[in-house]
Amino acid sequence: MNQNDLHRCLSRATGESVRTIRRLGFSLFEPCPLDLDADSVDQAPQVVDWDQLELDRIALAIEA
């Protein structure tokens, strides 16, 4: 699957336009190489757990 395939697939699944999907910044996940040393894994992965984000937003709305 390439980037354009991903955009089209997400567009069909969500009902959003391909343009919107591109703007949101979805990208293919590329696993890290297995030979990482301890110094190269200081940063957390740069990903968003959309399900957790939605749960957090709902929780905040309920508290308000």
CORKA-V313001 format. One record per helix or strand. SS is the DSSP state (A for helix, B for strand). FROM is the first residue (numbers start at 1). TO is the last residue. If there is no record, write none. Layout:
BEGIN
[[SS/FROM/TO] [SS/FROM/TO]]
END
This chain:
BEGIN
[[A/3/14] [A/18/24] [A/38/41] [A/50/63]]
END
